């Protein structure tokens, strides 16, 4: 049985979750939506499979930021098994904070072409599948 690839999303915007799910599904990826940091960390630990990548917004509800997620991921030993997962910023990250990201996707131009480019840069298969 082929192992399904999946994207772990932390963003507080329903429209972004829907867009990410719709677009990545075309490339054979499942998505798991999380709206805030506590749910994101809980979701990582509770899931039986490791995500292929983490898409992370900068400004999250409750005053948390994507940088808070990265800092906790890198400093807390219970997340050590997740540190090799590529982190993709989505949205507006301050320039100084972008150095912690592996890749970046703009919400303004998010779509099939930008996802294909991302997958190509990551060395992953960027071939569209019809679903």
Secondary structure, 3 states (H helix, E strand, C coil): CCCCEEEEEECCCHHHHHHHHHHHHCCCEEEEEECCHHHHHHHHHHCCCCCCEEEEECECHHHCEHHHHHHHHHHCHHHHHHCCCEEEEECCCCHHHHHHCCEEECCCCCCHHHHHHHHHHCCCCCCCCCC
